[in-house]
Structures are given as C-alpha cells and as structure tokens.
Amino acid sequence: MSNYTIEDYKKAIKAKYEEEINGEYSNNLSSPTPAKLKKLCIKRFQSNNNKEDLIAFESFFDFPFDKDKKNLFGDDELNKLEAVKRFLLGKTEKPAEDTIQLAAILVDLRPRPFREFIKQHEEDEEVLINDLRDTKFSNKFSSNDLIDEVEVENSIDSEVTSDIEEQFQSQSLESKQEEELEELEKQEQESIPTTTLVIVGDKPKSKMLRNLLITAVLIGLGLITYFDFSKKECIQWSGDHYEEVSCDLKIQGIGIFNSPEPYDERIINLRKIKVSDTTTFFKNEKAIIWYAKVGDSIEFFNTHGMHPETGRGLKPVTPYIINKYVRKQN
C-alpha cells in the first residue's frame, strides 16, 4: 500500500501551480482572483469530458457544468472560488476536499483525482525498485556504494560458509553417533536371543514416525499462516459500511466505485448513518457529521472522506442542511 497522503497530493498541486504561473494561463493564475479563476474554470471545462472532473465540478458548485450556461456564476460561486484562491496562495492549511479537487483541475495536475495520484506513484515506485534490482552494478551507483555492497556480500558469504561448516560438523557428529549406535546394536544382537530382535528393529520406525509427525505439523502451520495473511487484503463498501474482503471478490452492489480496493485504515471506519432532529451535529462549533447529495436526497456520514458509491467529496453539515433535510422532514 502506498505511503502517499493527501498532504503529498496538496504539495503536488501547489508545485504544478508554480509551473502554470508562467504557462498558457498565467493571466488567470499569476495573481488569482475569484473572477480570474471563474474564467479559467470555464476554459478548462469547455472541452473537458473527463467523468471524474465533471463530478468534481458538480460537487464543488452543487450544479453540473453546462457550456450553454457557463455565465451563470453568481456571488455564491465566486465566494466558493475564493477558497481555491486561498489554497493556491498557501493561505489556508486545511481546505475542503472538493476545493482540493477543483484546484487540481485548474492547474491541470496529472494524474488526478487523489486515488489515481496514489496508483500512479505506486506504479512508479515498483518500476524504480525493479530497475534498481536489474541494474545492481550499473553506473547509477557511486564507487562507495559498490564497495559497501561488495563488503556486504563478502560478509554474507562468510556467514554462509560458517553456517555450512557448522552444519557439516554437526552432520559428521551425528553420523559418528549413528555408527556407534549401530555397532552397539550389532553387539547386542549377537548376545541376545533371536526373539528380541523385533524390539530392536522398532527403534528406526519410531524415529521415522516422529519425524513424519513433526513435518506434518510444520506444513500445517505454514498453510494456516499463508491463508491467514492472504485471505483478506481488500475492502468493499457494503450498503452503509466497509467490509474486509478478498481482492478476487467480484463487484457487488451498485456504483462505479464499489469494486474491491486495497485495505486503507483511513477509510475503513467510514459509516453511513441515520440522523434526526435530536442528533448532535456539532462539537465545539465544528461539524462532526458529514453529508453528500445523492439525487434529490441527502446521505449523512460519521466522518469526512469520499462518498463510497459516487466518488464525491463529503461536506461538513451546516444549519441550512439540517433545517432543510432533517427538521423540516420530521
């Protein structure tokens, strides 16, 4: 699993912003204002058919992009773009997730959104590791690196040689002990009646049975360990919560984002919850309930993140949402 976080994603957006300041849309980005960002937004989406980008647009503005109604940006939309401006200029440390996604689109960061950004870097890391394995003694390494590597290999060879010598000595000692035991048994066989030879002959069988039992136990433990580690490595959204599942499990349920995905402890505790007018929505004047629009209804969640079935960013609940969708319905 990738070690990249949302903080890495935000840094990548800001780095791309610094590049774009001197690029084609420098007039919109060099000294950004909500009005300039509005014009840039229209330019970016004028010929943009990317499904993820269109979802991010609708999540941010609460209405889908329509090129025939591109000038219907009012004061509310300009106020929202103020948050994007503050993020790009580094004036806010904790922007909302839909603000981050729209900023990534405006500076044309690729890959995007965040989950694609993680996948791309996972692939890059794997390629880099494979390259390092294949070019073990290439010119990419300094002479000091080669010396250190040779010393490590020599140390390993020395340890292996020592282990082999100890094993050889141990085998020699066991062989000598077995020869002495055979000689002793031979002497006993010559001095005892023939009827007792059956008892002496049972000793190798007992030893063989013991070895077989030990081998069977070790194999069983190995299989248990293997299946324990491999049976569940992914998670899947199941109605109102995430469940641990096998990565080979077929897609269940409805939604484009409902296929099994790598286990992520940051989202495993996400829950869809039911609320009422007695629900505690705020703590210390901060929202502790999050929501997302799905069609004409509202779905509530216990923490922030992305909607598991639509991919839209969850938003902190507001008094307006509570009055319109909770208290009014009750």
C-alpha positions in Angstrom: 0.0 0.0 0.0 1.2 3.5 -0.9 2.6 5.8 1.8 1.4 8.9 -0.1 -1.1 11.0 1.8 -3.5 13.9 0.9 -0.7 16.2 2.1 1.5 14.9 -0.7 -1.3 15.5 -3.1 -1.7 19.1 -2.0 2.0 19.7 -2.3 1.9 18.3 -5.9 -1.0 20.7 -6.7 0.9 23.7 -5.4 4.1 22.6 -7.3 2.1 22.4 -10.5 0.6 25.8 -9.8 4.1 27.3 -9.6 4.7 25.9 -13.1 1.4 27.1 -14.5 2.1 30.7 -13.4 4.4 31.0 -16.3 2.4 28.9 -18.7 -0.5 29.4 -21.1 -2.9 30.6 -18.4 -0.5 32.8 -16.5 -3.0 35.7 -16.7 -5.5 33.7 -14.7 -3.1 32.2 -12.2 -0.2 34.7 -11.6 -2.4 36.9 -9.4 -5.5 34.8 -8.9 -8.9 36.3 -8.1 -12.3 34.6 -8.0 -13.2 36.3 -11.2 -10.0 35.1 -13.0 -10.4 31.6 -11.6 -14.0 31.6 -12.9 -12.8 32.4 -16.4 -10.1 29.7 -16.1 -12.7 27.2 -14.9 -14.8 27.8 -18.0 -11.8 27.4 -20.2 -10.8 24.1 -18.5 -14.3 22.6 -18.7 -15.2 24.0 -22.2 -13.9 20.8 -23.9 -13.4 18.6 -20.8 -15.4 15.3 -20.9 -13.5 13.6 -18.1 -16.1 12.0 -15.8 -14.0 12.5 -12.7 -13.5 16.2 -13.4 -17.2 16.7 -14.1 -18.1 15.0 -10.8 -15.6 17.3 -9.0 -17.2 20.4 -10.7 -20.7 19.4 -9.6 -19.5 18.5 -6.1 -17.9 22.0 -5.7 -20.6 24.2 -7.2 -23.7 22.0 -6.5 -24.7 22.0 -10.1 -23.4 20.2 -13.2 -21.3 22.1 -15.8 -23.2 23.2 -18.9 -21.3 25.0 -21.6 -24.5 26.8 -22.7 -25.0 28.2 -19.2 -21.3 29.0 -18.4 -22.0 32.6 -17.4 -24.5 31.7 -14.7 -21.9 32.1 -12.0 -23.2 34.2 -9.2 -21.8 35.6 -6.0 -22.1 32.3 -4.2 -19.9 30.6 -6.8 -17.4 33.4 -6.7 -17.2 33.1 -2.9 -16.5 29.4 -3.3 -13.7 30.1 -5.7 -12.2 32.4 -3.0 -11.4 29.2 -1.1 -9.5 27.8 -4.2 -7.5 31.1 -4.4 -6.5 30.9 -0.7 -5.4 27.3 -1.1 -3.2 28.0 -4.2 -1.6 31.0 -2.4 -1.0 28.9 0.7 -3.3 31.0 2.9 -5.2 28.0 4.3 -3.9 24.8 5.8 -7.0 22.6 5.8 -9.0 23.2 2.6 -12.1 21.1 1.9 -11.7 18.1 -0.3 -13.8 19.5 -3.1 -11.6 22.6 -3.0 -8.5 20.5 -3.5 -10.0 18.5 -6.4 -11.1 21.7 -8.3 -7.6 23.2 -7.7 -6.0 20.1 -9.2 -8.2 20.6 -12.3 -7.5 24.3 -12.7 -3.7 23.7 -12.6 -4.1 20.5 -14.7 -2.3 18.2 -12.3 -2.0 14.7 -13.7 -2.8 12.1 -12.6 -5.9 13.1 -10.7 -8.0 12.7 -8.5 -6.3 11.7 -5.3 -6.8 7.9 -5.7 -5.3 8.0 -9.3 -2.4 10.0 -7.9 -1.7 7.2 -5.4 -2.0 4.5 -8.0 0.5 6.3 -10.4 3.1 6.7 -7.6 2.7 3.1 -6.6 3.5 2.0 -10.2 6.5 4.4 -10.3 7.8 3.0 -7.0 7.5 -0.5 -8.3 9.3 0.4 -11.6 12.1 2.1 -9.6 12.6 -0.9 -7.4 12.7 -3.3 -10.4 15.2 -1.0 -12.1 17.4 -1.0 -9.1 17.3 -4.8 -8.9 18.1 -5.2 -12.6 21.0 -2.6 -12.6 22.7 -3.7 -9.5 26.2 -2.8 -10.7 25.3 0.0 -13.2 26.9 3.4 -13.3 23.9 4.8 -11.3 25.8 3.8 -8.2 28.9 5.5 -6.9 32.1 3.7 -6.2 31.5 3.9 -2.5 28.1 2.2 -3.0 29.8 -0.6 -4.9 32.4 -1.1 -2.2 29.8 -1.2 0.5 27.7 -3.7 -1.5 30.8 -5.9 -2.1 31.6 -5.8 1.6 28.1 -6.8 2.5 28.2 -9.7 0.0 31.5 -10.8 1.4 30.1 -10.7 4.9 27.1 -12.7 3.8 29.4 -15.3 2.0 31.5 -15.6 5.2 28.4 -16.2 7.3 27.1 -18.7 4.8 30.4 -20.5 4.8 30.5 -20.6 8.6 26.9 -22.0 8.6 27.9 -24.7 6.1 31.0 -25.7 8.2 28.9 -25.9 11.4 26.3 -27.9 9.6 28.9 -30.3 8.2 30.5 -30.7 11.6 27.1 -31.4 13.1 26.3 -34.0 10.4 29.7 -35.6 10.9 29.0 -35.9 14.7 25.5 -37.3 14.0 27.0 -39.8 11.5 29.6 -40.9 14.0 27.0 -41.3 16.8 24.8 -43.4 14.4 27.8 -45.6 13.5 28.5 -46.1 17.2 24.8 -46.9 17.9 24.7 -49.4 15.0 27.8 -51.1 16.3 26.3 -51.3 19.8 23.1 -52.7 18.5 25.0 -55.2 16.4 26.9 -56.4 19.5 23.6 -56.6 21.4 22.0 -58.6 18.6 24.8 -61.1 18.8 24.5 -61.5 22.6 20.7 -61.7 23.0 18.1 -64.3 21.8 16.7 -64.0 18.3 13.1 -63.3 19.7 14.2 -59.8 20.9 15.4 -58.7 17.5 11.9 -57.3 16.8 12.2 -54.8 19.7 15.5 -53.5 18.4 14.1 -53.2 14.9 11.2 -51.0 16.1 13.5 -48.1 17.0 14.1 -46.7 13.5 10.3 -47.0 12.8 9.6 -44.9 15.9 12.1 -42.3 14.9 10.7 -42.1 11.3 7.2 -41.7 12.7 8.2 -38.9 14.9 9.9 -37.1 12.0 6.8 -37.5 9.9 4.6 -36.0 12.6 6.9 -33.1 13.0 6.9 -32.5 9.3 3.1 -32.7 9.1 2.8 -30.1 11.9 5.2 -27.7 10.3 3.4 -28.0 6.9 0.0 -27.4 8.6 1.3 -24.3 10.5 2.7 -23.0 7.2 -0.6 -23.4 5.4 -2.5 -21.8 8.2 -0.2 -18.8 8.2 -0.4 -18.5 4.4 -4.2 -18.5 4.2 -4.4 -16.2 7.2 -2.3 -13.5 5.5 -3.8 -13.9 2.1 -7.5 -14.3 2.6 -8.4 -10.7 3.2 -6.3 -7.9 1.8 -9.1 -5.6 0.3 -12.2 -3.7 1.4 -15.5 -3.1 -0.2 -18.4 -0.8 0.5 -21.4 -2.8 1.8 -24.5 -0.6 2.0 -23.5 1.6 4.9 -20.0 0.5 5.9 -16.8 -1.0 4.6 -16.1 -4.8 5.0 -12.8 -6.6 4.6 -13.0 -8.9 1.6 -10.8 -10.9 -0.7 -9.2 -8.9 -3.5 -10.5 -11.5 -6.0 -14.1 -10.9 -5.0 -16.4 -9.9 -7.8 -18.1 -6.5 -7.7 -21.2 -6.4 -5.5 -23.9 -3.7 -5.3 -24.5 -0.6 -7.4 -22.0 2.2 -8.0 -18.9 2.8 -10.1 -16.7 2.8 -7.1 -17.9 -0.4 -5.5 -15.2 -2.8 -6.6 -12.8 -4.2 -4.0 -10.0 -1.8 -3.2 -6.7 -2.1 -1.2 -7.2 -2.0 2.5 -7.0 1.5 3.8 -7.2 2.1 7.6 -8.1 5.8 6.9 -11.5 4.9 5.4 -12.3 1.5 7.0 -14.3 3.2 9.8 -16.5 5.4 7.4 -20.2 4.7 8.1 -23.4 6.0 6.6 -25.7 7.0 9.5 -29.3 8.0 10.1 -29.9 11.3 11.7 -32.9 13.1 13.4 -33.5 16.5 15.0 -32.1 15.1 18.2 -28.7 14.1 16.6 -25.6 16.0 17.8 -24.3 17.7 14.7 -21.7 20.0 16.1 -19.0 19.8 18.8 -17.1 23.0 19.9 -18.9 24.7 17.0 -17.3 22.3 14.5 -19.3 19.8 12.4 -18.9 16.2 13.4 -21.4 14.9 10.8 -20.8 15.0 7.0 -23.1 14.7 4.1 -23.4 14.3 0.3 -26.3 14.9 -2.1 -27.5 11.8 -3.9 -30.2 12.7 -6.4 -32.9 14.6 -4.5 -31.9 13.3 -1.1 -29.1 13.7 1.4 -27.0 11.0 2.9 -25.1 11.5 6.2 -21.8 10.0 7.3 -19.9 9.8 10.6 -16.6 11.4 9.2 -15.1 13.1 6.2 -13.9 11.4 3.1 -15.3 10.5 -0.4 -18.7 9.1 -1.0 -18.1 5.3 -1.5 -20.6 5.0 -4.4 -20.4 8.3 -6.2 -16.8 9.4 -5.5 -17.9 12.9 -4.5 -16.2 14.6 -1.5 -18.3 14.6 1.7 -19.1 18.1 3.1 -19.4 19.2 6.7 -23.0 19.6 7.7 -24.5 23.1 8.1 -27.5 24.6 9.9 -29.1 25.1 6.5 -28.8 21.4 5.5 -30.2 20.4 9.0 -33.2 22.7 8.7 -34.0 21.7 5.1 -33.4 18.0 5.1 -33.7 16.9 8.8 -36.0 19.1 10.9 -38.3 20.1 8.0 -39.0 16.5 7.1 -39.5 15.4 10.7 
